[in-house]
Amino acid sequence: MSGMPDAPDSDLPRDIGRPATGALLAAGYTRLEQLAGVPERELAALHGVGPKAIRLLREALGDRGLTLG
């Protein structure tokens, strides 16, 4: 068992890493679109979300025409 929160409907990018994914799920973010407009500083404050995850989330949102706050 991985210990990861179960979020079968999540579309968060897999390449952000398990710690970042777990932190986002624990904070209630299960869909990429939910992160649109969220300040990078707020995401970076979550334990497990580092610069690489922020960059990958920014890129994934950009692919959908969305941005972080």
Beta strands, then each sheet from edge to edge (+ up, - down):
end
